[in-house]
Amino acid sequence: MADVVAIPKKGGSAFRPISLLLSLSKVFEKILSDHVTHFLDSNKLYSDSQFGFRRQWSTEMQLLQMCHQFSEVVLERKEADVIFLDCTMASDRLPHDVIGTSRQKHGVDEHLLALFSDYLKGRSKRVMVDGFFSEEITVKSGVPQGSILGPTFFTVAVNNLSEAVQSRVLQYGDDIVLYRKVSGEEDCPALQEDLNNLAKWCSEVGLEINPQKSQHLRISNKNRKTAIPAGSYSFNAVVIPTEAEAECLGVTISSRMDWAGQVDKVEAKCRNRLYSIKAFLPRRFGMVEQLLFKSLVRSVMDYASSSWHTTGKGLQKKLENIQKKFLQSIRLGCLESSEKHYAYIAQYQQHLGETGWHPLWQRRLDGILLNTYKIWKGMVAGGDLIMKREMPGRTTRSQFKDFLLSPVSFAPASCKLLDSITASFAYVAAEILKDPLFSPSPGQLLTLGAFKNYLLNFKFSNLKWCKDFIDSLLVV
């Protein structure tokens, strides 16, 4: 039996039921989960569309891959229809027989199957609120949220989703993204057919999709967009609403692949947290405030920032102002110069020097280059769909480079690039790697730690890309 604690979801109108399980059982679950995951990974039984609960796969890699492919669409002057599907209580409604059948199809032996069946049989739960308990009820479906084996069971059960459709699918647990390039009107009915096939698949496995909470996004920079013959897409005869922006894995994606909506959301969230820190702690607790800022505020600005990097100078200032205002609010030195011109930037630069922090634009470039290094070293999965290795070459007469990558798709030299392309992960990484000033030695490329130390001491402001696309007032 599990005691269930209701954790408020985003917005506070719904709750996530988290089961409190015995610590000893979780240790046993961890051993079994690692064994099953290793078996599935080593035998390449996982679908390449599934990014959740797997080693070397993550939300950031899914966002990088997704945003790169959307940027390709914009670069090619084409369009893409993206459907973000909302699953209703996916972990609680998945039938136990579907979970057992899926494990059997993936080659789990009979002894483990019997053990896993016993794990799901005879389960019960009760809700706990402020020390009071509800009546105990029997659990007839789903996997316990808060368990170690639960995500593994769910991932295996929905692993064959991509086989039901022809369009591209990306999954992170129960977050499903279905998209297709639109070259003509015939692509829209093909995507609708995939939605119909997906609806049949969901009914077979017991997964429920809420079409009204799902979203349709048209990736396009065209003024005259390809019309959808039916007017809109539907799931089980219920219309999926079309939006100008949609949120996926915590990042707001717009139809034109600009990041104004994401920056506004991040700014609002960070300011609310910043006000809470300042309200509860007086200025004399500057060191404590710095720790809270790093964990509660900066983490929001850093989350998946490689995928939503922006070259808009107004958006760069919005993000930088959050850190600048925080540093102004704690006890730091005053500017000694009497010059008023650009005094607020000079003050910010002085504060960064006192705290030993870097400006946020540099932190975002650090994140891009660290992810590029991981792709180059094969430390993350799916990186070959974003960037490809180039043959080692010389950037000057005496300088030899081995660390070279280029985007999988790139624009002709005569093509005028849009902001959404020049700010994209693959383009930024490729431009920096080509710069002669960026030249880590073979020893600095041996390990991720050595490469981090190289970035820590590197002067980014000297790079040509930074001079072209970073606001000169922000360059320290």
VOKOLGU-811477 format. One record per residue (C-alpha): y, z, x; residue number from 1; residue in one letter. Coordinates in Angstrom, 1 decimal. Each point is the difference from the previous one (the first is absolute). Layout:
N
c2, c3, c1, num, residuo
Y, Z, X, NUM, A;
...
This chain:
476
c2, c3, c1, num, residuo
0.0, 0.0, 0.0, 1, M;
3.5, -0.8, 1.2, 2, A;
3.3, 1.6, -0.8, 3, D;
2.6, -2.7, -0.7, 4, V;
3.7, 0.4, 0.9, 5, V;
2.5, -2.3, -1.7, 6, A;
2.3, -1.5, 2.6, 7, I;
3.1, -1.8, -1.5, 8, P;
0.2, -3.7, 0.7, 9, K;
3.2, -1.9, 0.8, 10, K;
2.4, 0.5, -2.9, 11, G;
-1.7, 3.2, -1.1, 12, G;
-1.2, -1.5, -3.4, 13, S;
-3.7, 0.0, 1.1, 14, A;
-2.3, 2.0, 2.2, 15, F;
-2.6, -0.7, 2.6, 16, R;
-3.2, 2.2, -0.5, 17, P;
-1.0, 1.3, 3.5, 18, I;
-3.3, 1.7, 0.2, 19, S;
-0.2, 3.1, 2.2, 20, L;
-3.4, -0.1, 1.7, 21, L;
-1.8, 2.3, 2.3, 22, L;
0.9, -0.5, 3.7, 23, S;
-3.6, 0.0, 1.1, 24, L;
-0.8, -2.8, -2.4, 25, S;
2.9, -2.0, 1.3, 26, K;
-1.4, 0.3, 3.6, 27, V;
-3.3, -1.5, -1.3, 28, F;
1.9, -2.7, -1.9, 29, E;
1.9, -0.9, 3.1, 30, K;
-3.3, -0.5, 2.0, 31, I;
-1.4, -2.2, -2.8, 32, L;
3.2, -2.0, -0.5, 33, S;
0.3, -0.7, 3.8, 34, D;
-3.6, -1.2, 0.0, 35, H;
0.3, -2.3, -3.0, 36, V;
3.4, -1.4, 1.2, 37, T;
-1.4, -0.7, 3.5, 38, H;
-3.0, -1.8, -1.6, 39, F;
2.2, -2.1, -2.2, 40, L;
2.5, -0.9, 2.8, 41, D;
-2.6, -0.7, 2.7, 42, S;
-1.9, -2.4, -2.4, 43, N;
3.3, -1.5, -1.2, 44, K;
-0.8, 0.7, -3.7, 45, L;
3.6, 1.0, -0.9, 46, Y;
2.2, -2.7, -1.5, 47, S;
3.0, -1.1, 2.1, 48, D;
2.1, 0.5, -3.0, 49, S;
-0.5, 3.8, 0.0, 50, Q;
2.4, 2.0, 2.2, 51, F;
-0.6, 3.4, -1.4, 52, G;
-2.0, 2.9, 1.6, 53, F;
-1.2, -2.1, 3.0, 54, R;
0.5, 0.4, 3.7, 55, R;
2.6, -2.4, 1.5, 56, Q;
1.3, -0.8, -3.5, 57, W;
3.0, 1.6, -1.6, 58, S;
2.8, -0.4, -2.5, 59, T;
2.3, -1.3, 2.7, 60, E;
-2.4, -2.7, 1.1, 61, M;
-0.4, -1.1, -3.7, 62, Q;
3.8, -0.1, -0.4, 63, L;
0.4, -1.9, 3.3, 64, L;
-2.6, -2.6, -0.9, 65, Q;
1.4, -0.3, -3.6, 66, M;
3.6, -0.3, 1.0, 67, C;
-0.8, -2.5, 2.8, 68, H;
-1.8, -2.3, -2.4, 69, Q;
2.9, 0.3, -2.5, 70, F;
2.4, -0.8, 2.8, 71, S;
-2.1, -3.1, 0.8, 72, E;
0.4, -1.1, -3.6, 73, V;
3.8, 0.3, 0.3, 74, V;
-0.1, -1.8, 3.4, 75, L;
-1.9, -2.9, -1.5, 76, E;
2.5, -0.3, -2.8, 77, R;
-2.8, 0.7, -2.5, 78, K;
-0.7, 2.6, -2.6, 79, E;
-2.7, 2.7, -0.7, 80, A;
-0.9, 2.0, -3.1, 81, D;
-1.0, 3.6, 0.8, 82, V;
-1.7, 2.3, -2.6, 83, I;
0.1, 3.7, 0.8, 84, F;
-2.7, 1.5, -2.2, 85, L;
0.1, 3.6, -1.3, 86, D;
-3.3, 1.8, -0.3, 87, C;
-0.3, 2.7, -2.6, 88, T;
-1.8, 3.2, 1.2, 89, M;
-2.2, -2.1, 2.3, 90, A;
-1.6, 2.9, 1.8, 91, S;
-0.9, 1.8, -3.2, 92, D;
-1.4, -2.8, -2.1, 93, R;
-2.3, -1.8, 2.4, 94, L;
-3.5, 0.4, -1.5, 95, P;
-2.6, 1.8, 2.1, 96, H;
-2.6, -2.8, -0.4, 97, D;
2.5, -2.6, 1.4, 98, V;
0.6, 2.3, 3.0, 99, I;
-3.8, 0.2, 0.6, 100, G;
-0.6, -3.7, -0.5, 101, T;
2.8, -1.0, 2.4, 102, S;
-1.4, 2.3, 2.8, 103, R;
-3.5, -1.5, -0.5, 104, Q;
1.4, -3.6, 0.3, 105, K;
1.7, 1.0, 3.3, 106, H;
-3.3, 1.0, 1.6, 107, G;
0.1, 3.8, -0.3, 108, V;
-3.6, 1.3, 0.3, 109, D;
-1.9, 1.8, -2.7, 110, E;
0.3, 3.5, 1.5, 111, H;
3.8, -0.2, 0.2, 112, L;
0.1, -1.6, -3.5, 113, L;
-1.9, 3.0, -1.3, 114, A;
2.3, 2.4, 1.8, 115, L;
3.2, -1.7, -1.3, 116, F;
-1.4, -0.1, -3.5, 117, S;
-0.6, 3.8, 0.1, 118, D;
3.6, 0.4, 1.3, 119, Y;
1.3, -1.7, -3.2, 120, L;
-2.5, 1.5, -2.5, 121, K;
0.6, 3.2, -1.8, 122, G;
3.7, 0.3, 1.0, 123, R;
2.4, 2.0, -2.1, 124, S;
3.7, 0.9, 0.3, 125, K;
2.6, 2.2, -1.5, 126, R;
3.8, -0.1, 0.3, 127, V;
1.8, 2.9, 1.7, 128, M;
3.7, 0.8, -0.7, 129, V;
1.6, 3.2, 1.3, 130, D;
-3.3, 1.8, 0.3, 131, G;
-1.1, -1.0, -3.5, 132, F;
-3.1, -2.2, -0.6, 133, F;
-0.8, -2.5, -2.7, 134, S;
-3.5, -0.5, -1.5, 135, E;
-2.5, -1.5, 2.3, 136, E;
-0.9, -3.7, -0.8, 137, I;
-2.7, -2.3, 1.4, 138, T;
1.1, -2.9, 2.2, 139, V;
-1.8, -3.2, -1.2, 140, K;
2.0, -2.6, 2.0, 141, S;
2.2, -0.4, 3.0, 142, G;
0.2, 1.6, 3.5, 143, V;
1.7, 3.4, 0.7, 144, P;
3.5, -0.5, 1.3, 145, Q;
0.5, 2.2, 3.0, 146, G;
-3.5, -0.6, 1.3, 147, S;
-1.0, -1.8, 3.2, 148, I;
-2.7, -2.2, -1.5, 149, L;
2.1, -1.0, -3.1, 150, G;
2.1, -2.7, 1.7, 151, P;
-3.1, -1.4, 1.8, 152, T;
-1.9, -0.3, -3.3, 153, F;
3.0, -1.6, -1.7, 154, F;
0.7, -2.5, 2.8, 155, T;
-3.7, -1.1, 0.1, 156, V;
0.0, -0.4, -3.8, 157, A;
3.0, -2.3, -0.1, 158, V;
-0.9, -1.8, 3.3, 159, N;
-1.1, -3.3, -1.7, 160, N;
3.2, -0.4, -2.0, 161, L;
1.2, -2.9, 2.2, 162, S;
-3.1, -2.0, -0.8, 163, E;
1.0, -0.1, -3.7, 164, A;
3.2, -2.0, 0.7, 165, V;
1.2, -3.1, 2.0, 166, Q;
3.5, 1.3, 0.7, 167, S;
0.8, 2.4, 2.9, 168, R;
-0.7, 3.7, -0.6, 169, V;
1.2, 3.0, 1.8, 170, L;
-1.2, 3.5, -0.9, 171, Q;
0.8, 3.5, 1.1, 172, Y;
-2.4, 2.2, -2.1, 173, G;
1.0, -0.7, -3.6, 174, D;
3.3, -1.8, 0.9, 175, D;
-0.8, -3.7, -0.5, 176, I;
2.2, -2.9, 0.9, 177, V;
-0.9, -3.5, -1.1, 178, L;
2.1, -3.0, 1.1, 179, Y;
-0.1, -3.8, 0.3, 180, R;
2.3, -2.6, 1.5, 181, K;
1.6, -2.1, -2.7, 182, V;
0.3, -3.7, 1.1, 183, S;
0.0, -1.4, -3.5, 184, G;
-0.6, 1.0, -3.6, 185, E;
-3.8, -0.2, 0.5, 186, E;
0.1, 3.1, 2.2, 187, D;
1.3, 2.2, -2.9, 188, C;
-3.1, -0.7, -2.3, 189, P;
-2.2, 0.6, 3.0, 190, A;
1.5, 3.5, 0.5, 191, L;
-0.3, 0.7, -3.7, 192, Q;
-3.7, -1.0, 0.2, 193, E;
-0.4, 2.5, 2.9, 194, D;
1.6, 2.7, -2.2, 195, L;
-2.5, -0.8, -2.8, 196, N;
-2.9, 0.2, 2.5, 197, N;
1.3, 3.2, 1.4, 198, L;
0.2, 1.5, -3.6, 199, A;
-3.7, -0.8, -0.4, 200, K;
-0.8, 1.5, 3.3, 201, W;
1.9, 3.2, -0.9, 202, C;
-1.9, 0.4, -3.3, 203, S;
-3.3, -0.3, 1.9, 204, E;
0.9, 2.7, 2.6, 205, V;
1.9, 2.3, -2.4, 206, G;
3.4, -0.5, 1.6, 207, L;
2.9, 0.0, -2.4, 208, E;
3.3, -1.9, 0.7, 209, I;
3.2, 0.8, -1.8, 210, N;
1.8, -3.4, -0.4, 211, P;
3.3, 1.5, -1.2, 212, Q;
0.3, 2.1, 3.2, 213, K;
-1.1, -2.9, 2.1, 214, S;
2.7, -2.3, 1.4, 215, Q;
0.4, -3.7, 0.7, 216, H;
2.3, -1.1, 2.9, 217, L;
1.0, -3.6, 0.9, 218, R;
0.6, -0.3, 3.7, 219, I;
2.5, -2.8, 0.3, 220, S;
3.5, -1.0, 1.3, 221, N;
0.2, -3.0, -2.3, 222, K;
2.6, -0.3, -2.7, 223, N;
-2.4, -2.2, -2.1, 224, R;
-3.3, 1.8, -0.1, 225, K;
-3.3, -1.3, -1.1, 226, T;
-0.5, 0.9, -3.6, 227, A;
-3.1, 1.9, -1.2, 228, I;
-1.5, -2.2, -2.7, 229, P;
-0.9, 3.0, -2.2, 230, A;
3.4, 1.6, 0.7, 231, G;
-1.5, 3.1, 1.6, 232, S;
-3.3, 1.3, 1.4, 233, Y;
-2.2, 2.3, -2.1, 234, S;
-3.0, 2.3, 0.5, 235, F;
-2.4, 0.5, -3.0, 236, N;
2.6, -1.9, -2.1, 237, A;
2.7, 2.5, 0.8, 238, V;
3.1, -1.4, 1.8, 239, V;
0.7, 1.2, 3.5, 240, I;
3.8, 0.5, 0.4, 241, P;
1.9, -2.1, 2.5, 242, T;
2.3, 1.9, 2.4, 243, E;
2.6, -0.8, 2.6, 244, A;
-1.4, 2.9, 2.2, 245, E;
-3.4, 1.7, 0.1, 246, A;
-1.2, 3.0, 1.9, 247, E;
-3.2, -0.1, 2.0, 248, C;
-1.3, 2.9, 2.1, 249, L;
3.4, 1.7, 0.0, 250, G;
2.0, -3.1, 1.1, 251, V;
2.2, -2.0, -2.4, 252, T;
-0.4, -3.7, 0.4, 253, I;
2.5, -2.5, -1.5, 254, S;
-0.6, -3.6, -1.1, 255, S;
2.3, -1.2, 2.8, 256, R;
-1.5, 2.2, 2.6, 257, M;
3.2, 1.8, 0.7, 258, D;
-0.1, 3.8, 0.4, 259, W;
3.0, 1.2, -1.8, 260, A;
-2.0, 1.7, -2.7, 261, G;
-2.3, 1.7, 2.6, 262, Q;
3.0, 1.2, 2.0, 263, V;
1.7, 1.3, -3.1, 264, D;
-3.2, 1.9, -1.0, 265, K;
-0.5, 1.5, 3.4, 266, V;
3.7, 1.0, 0.3, 267, E;
-0.1, 1.7, -3.4, 268, A;
-3.2, 1.9, 0.8, 269, K;
1.3, 1.0, 3.5, 270, C;
3.3, 1.2, -1.3, 271, R;
-1.7, 2.2, -2.6, 272, N;
-2.2, 1.6, 2.6, 273, R;
3.0, 0.4, 2.4, 274, L;
2.0, 1.8, -2.7, 275, Y;
-2.9, 2.4, -0.6, 276, S;
-0.2, 0.8, 3.8, 277, I;
3.7, 0.6, 0.2, 278, K;
0.0, 2.1, -3.2, 279, A;
-2.7, 2.4, 1.2, 280, F;
0.9, 0.4, 3.6, 281, L;
3.4, 1.0, 1.5, 282, P;
1.4, -2.1, 2.9, 283, R;
-1.0, 2.6, 2.6, 284, R;
-3.7, -0.9, -0.5, 285, F;
0.6, -3.4, 1.7, 286, G;
-3.4, -0.1, 1.7, 287, M;
-1.9, 0.8, -3.2, 288, V;
2.0, -2.7, -1.8, 289, E;
-0.9, -2.6, 2.7, 290, Q;
-3.7, 0.8, -0.5, 291, L;
0.3, -0.4, -3.8, 292, L;
2.0, -3.2, 0.4, 293, F;
-2.7, -1.5, 2.2, 294, K;
-2.8, 1.0, -2.4, 295, S;
1.6, -0.5, -3.4, 296, L;
2.8, -2.6, 0.5, 297, V;
-0.8, -2.2, 3.0, 298, R;
-3.6, -0.4, -1.1, 299, S;
1.2, -1.7, -3.1, 300, V;
2.2, -2.4, 2.0, 301, M;
-2.8, -0.7, 2.5, 302, D;
-2.8, -0.6, -2.6, 303, Y;
-1.3, -3.6, 0.4, 304, A;
3.5, -0.9, 1.4, 305, S;
-1.6, -2.9, 2.0, 306, S;
-0.8, -1.8, -3.3, 307, S;
3.5, 0.4, -1.5, 308, W;
2.2, -0.5, 3.1, 309, H;
3.5, -1.4, -0.9, 310, T;
2.6, -1.9, 1.9, 311, T;
2.7, 0.6, -2.6, 312, G;
2.7, 2.0, 1.8, 313, K;
1.1, 1.7, -3.2, 314, G;
-3.5, 1.2, -0.6, 315, L;
-0.4, 1.1, 3.6, 316, Q;
3.2, 2.1, -0.3, 317, K;
-1.3, 1.6, -3.3, 318, K;
-3.2, 1.2, 1.8, 319, L;
1.8, 1.1, 3.1, 320, E;
2.6, 2.0, -2.0, 321, N;
-2.7, 2.3, -1.2, 322, I;
-0.8, 1.2, 3.5, 323, Q;
3.7, -0.1, 1.0, 324, K;
1.1, 2.3, -2.8, 325, K;
-2.8, 2.4, 0.7, 326, F;
1.0, 0.3, 3.6, 327, L;
3.6, 0.6, -1.1, 328, Q;
-1.2, 2.9, -2.2, 329, S;
-1.6, 2.1, 2.7, 330, I;
1.7, 1.8, 2.9, 331, R;
0.5, -2.7, 2.7, 332, L;
2.8, -0.7, 2.4, 333, G;
3.3, -1.6, -1.0, 334, C;
1.2, -3.3, 1.3, 335, L;
2.2, 0.6, 3.1, 336, E;
1.8, -3.4, -0.2, 337, S;
3.2, -0.2, -1.9, 338, S;
-0.5, -3.6, -1.0, 339, E;
-0.4, -0.5, -3.7, 340, K;
-1.3, -3.6, 0.2, 341, H;
-3.7, 0.1, -0.8, 342, Y;
0.1, 3.7, 0.5, 343, A;
-2.7, 0.6, -2.6, 344, Y;
-2.5, -2.2, 1.9, 345, I;
1.0, 1.6, 3.4, 346, A;
-0.6, 3.4, -1.6, 347, Q;
-3.4, -1.2, -1.3, 348, Y;
-1.0, -1.2, 3.5, 349, Q;
1.0, 3.3, 1.5, 350, Q;
-2.1, 1.9, -2.6, 351, H;
-3.0, -2.3, 0.8, 352, L;
0.4, 0.9, 3.6, 353, G;
0.1, 3.7, -0.6, 354, E;
-3.1, 0.0, -2.2, 355, T;
-1.9, -2.6, 2.1, 356, G;
-0.6, -2.1, -3.1, 357, W;
0.0, -3.8, -0.3, 358, H;
2.0, -2.0, -2.6, 359, P;
-2.2, -1.0, -2.9, 360, L;
0.2, -3.8, 0.7, 361, W;
-1.6, 0.8, 3.4, 362, Q;
-2.7, 2.1, -1.7, 363, R;
-0.8, -2.9, -2.3, 364, R;
-0.3, -2.4, 3.0, 365, L;
-2.3, 2.6, 1.7, 366, D;
-2.2, -0.1, -3.1, 367, G;
-0.1, -3.8, 0.0, 368, I;
-1.0, -0.2, 3.7, 369, L;
-2.6, 2.8, -0.3, 370, L;
-1.7, -1.9, -2.8, 371, N;
0.3, -3.2, 2.0, 372, T;
-1.8, 1.8, 2.9, 373, Y;
-2.7, 1.2, -2.3, 374, K;
-0.6, -3.6, -1.3, 375, I;
0.0, -1.3, 3.6, 376, W;
-2.6, 2.6, 1.0, 377, K;
-2.1, -0.4, -3.2, 378, G;
0.6, 3.6, -1.0, 379, M;
0.8, -1.0, -3.7, 380, V;
-1.9, -2.3, -2.3, 381, A;
1.5, -3.1, -1.5, 382, G;
2.6, -0.5, 2.7, 383, G;
-1.2, -3.5, 0.8, 384, D;
1.3, -1.1, -3.4, 385, L;
3.5, 1.0, 1.0, 386, I;
0.3, -0.8, 3.7, 387, M;
-2.0, -2.0, 2.5, 388, K;
-0.4, 0.3, 3.8, 389, R;
1.8, -2.4, 2.2, 390, E;
-1.2, -1.0, 3.4, 391, M;
1.6, 2.1, 2.8, 392, P;
3.0, -1.7, 1.4, 393, G;
3.1, 0.4, 2.1, 394, R;
3.3, 0.8, -1.6, 395, T;
1.9, -0.4, 3.3, 396, T;
-1.0, -1.4, 3.4, 397, R;
-1.3, 3.3, 1.2, 398, S;
-0.9, 1.8, -3.2, 399, Q;
-3.5, -0.3, -1.5, 400, F;
-0.7, 1.2, -3.5, 401, K;
-3.4, 0.8, -1.6, 402, D;
1.3, 1.9, -3.0, 403, F;
0.9, -3.1, -2.2, 404, L;
-0.6, -0.5, -3.7, 405, L;
1.5, -2.4, -2.5, 406, S;
0.0, -0.2, -3.8, 407, P;
-3.0, -1.7, -1.6, 408, V;
2.5, -2.3, -1.8, 409, S;
3.3, -0.8, 1.6, 410, F;
3.0, -2.1, -0.9, 411, A;
0.9, -3.3, 1.8, 412, P;
2.9, 0.4, 2.5, 413, A;
2.2, -2.1, -2.3, 414, S;
-0.6, 2.3, -3.0, 415, C;
2.8, 2.4, -1.0, 416, K;
-1.6, 3.4, -0.5, 417, L;
0.9, 2.3, -2.9, 418, L;
0.7, 3.7, 0.5, 419, D;
-3.4, 0.8, -1.6, 420, S;
-1.7, -2.0, 2.9, 421, I;
2.1, 1.2, 2.9, 422, T;
-0.6, 3.6, -1.1, 423, A;
-3.7, -0.4, -0.5, 424, S;
-2.5, 1.9, 2.2, 425, F;
-1.6, -2.9, 1.7, 426, A;
3.3, -1.8, 0.8, 427, Y;
1.7, 3.1, 1.4, 428, V;
-3.0, 0.9, 2.1, 429, A;
-0.4, -3.5, 1.4, 430, A;
3.7, -0.3, 0.9, 431, E;
0.0, 3.3, 1.8, 432, I;
-3.2, -0.8, 1.9, 433, L;
1.5, -3.3, 1.2, 434, K;
3.1, 1.7, 1.4, 435, D;
-0.1, 0.1, 3.8, 436, P;
1.5, 3.5, -0.1, 437, L;
-3.0, 1.4, -1.8, 438, F;
-2.7, 0.0, 2.7, 439, S;
-2.3, 3.0, 0.0, 440, P;
-2.3, 0.1, 3.1, 441, S;
-3.8, -0.2, -0.3, 442, P;
-0.2, 3.7, 0.5, 443, G;
2.4, 0.6, -2.8, 444, Q;
-2.2, -2.1, -2.3, 445, L;
-3.3, 1.9, 0.8, 446, L;
0.3, 2.5, -2.8, 447, T;
2.0, 0.6, -3.1, 448, L;
1.5, 3.2, 1.6, 449, G;
1.1, -1.9, 3.1, 450, A;
1.6, -2.7, -2.2, 451, F;
1.8, 2.7, -2.1, 452, K;
1.5, 1.4, 3.3, 453, N;
1.2, -3.4, 0.9, 454, Y;
1.8, -0.4, -3.4, 455, L;
1.4, 3.5, 0.3, 456, L;
2.0, -1.0, 3.1, 457, N;
0.7, -3.7, -0.9, 458, F;
3.6, -1.1, -0.7, 459, K;
-0.4, -1.9, -3.2, 460, F;
3.8, -0.8, -0.3, 461, S;
-0.3, -2.5, 2.9, 462, N;
-2.5, -2.2, -2.0, 463, L;
1.3, -3.3, -1.3, 464, K;
-1.5, 0.7, -3.5, 465, W;
1.8, 3.3, -0.2, 466, C;
3.3, -1.6, 1.0, 467, K;
-0.4, -2.6, -2.7, 468, D;
-1.3, 2.1, -2.9, 469, F;
0.9, 3.6, 0.5, 470, I;
3.5, 1.2, -1.0, 471, D;
1.9, 0.3, 3.3, 472, S;
1.5, 3.3, -1.3, 473, L;
-3.4, 1.6, -0.2, 474, L;
-1.2, -1.1, 3.5, 475, V;
-0.1, 3.1, 2.3, 476, V;
